[in-house]
Structure formats: C-alpha cells, structure tokens
C-alpha cells in the first residue's frame, strides 16, 4: 500500500502543533488552534480528506512577544524578518523550522474585521480536541463557521479547499 504523503504531512503538523501548544502553556500562554485539524474534524467524516499545510495559532495580543520567543526557542525563525512593515502580514507572523521536518506556524495576533484583541472574541465558547496527545483549544462551531467563510472570501472560487469547506 502506498504511503499517503498528505497524511504524513498532517501528522507532522499535528505533532508540531502539540509541541508548540505544550511549550506555550509552559510559558503561561494559552493558544487557540484556528484551522487545520479544527476544521478537518468538524466538517469531514474522514479528516484526511482535508489536508493542511501549516499550523495556525492565535494568541492574546499581550502574549505575542512571549509566544514568538517560545517558538524561537523551539527552533522556529520568522520567514519575513527584516522586511518592511508594509511588506509583512498585519494579522500573523509566519515562522518556519526546517528540522526535523519542515513546518510553518502562523502565529496570529489579529483577525480580519475584529478590532482590539481578537482572542477574547474567537476564544469565547471554545472547545477542546486532542491533537497528537495534547488537548488543544479550538474555536466553537459559530466561530469556525465565520473562519471558514472568511477563508473562502479571502481566496475566492479559484482555490478549491476553502470553497469545499464552505459548501460543507
């Protein structure tokens, strides 16, 4: 039987998410897992039908610097370091680690159309899922529905995954 590389990638991302969540909690930062396994398990009977390519974590604005330091201690480096502010994302910092497997984490601190600290809004009514042996907080169903809709609107009809999520 051939090895499904998408499933292996998802397992590696889940392991990285679990490691990051554990390390962040040790530094008194409670992250919210925004997409990836949260959406795959919510909308798909078989979560492997919705592959994901990175880890999306939202942290409170006040914990942004601590979270970035914790992830740097795990070997993650900012992808767009040194670029002008106008060339960088305003809602997240993308961090990447090459070893043991290449993994990217988008460390979110802002969210489309939510002023102030979106963590309080998006984390309200959260639920918990198990990701690689670690309990991860994920948004509740209503918030996930908004995330799915915004993701589809952001990418438009040319990108199939957000459209499929929205149709489900």
Helices and strands as residue ranges (DSSP letters): H 5-26, E 32-33, H 37-43, G 47-49, E 55-58, G 61-63, H 64-73, E 77-78, G 85-87, E 92-97, E 103-108, H 118-123, E 127-131, E 134-138, H 141-155, H 160-167
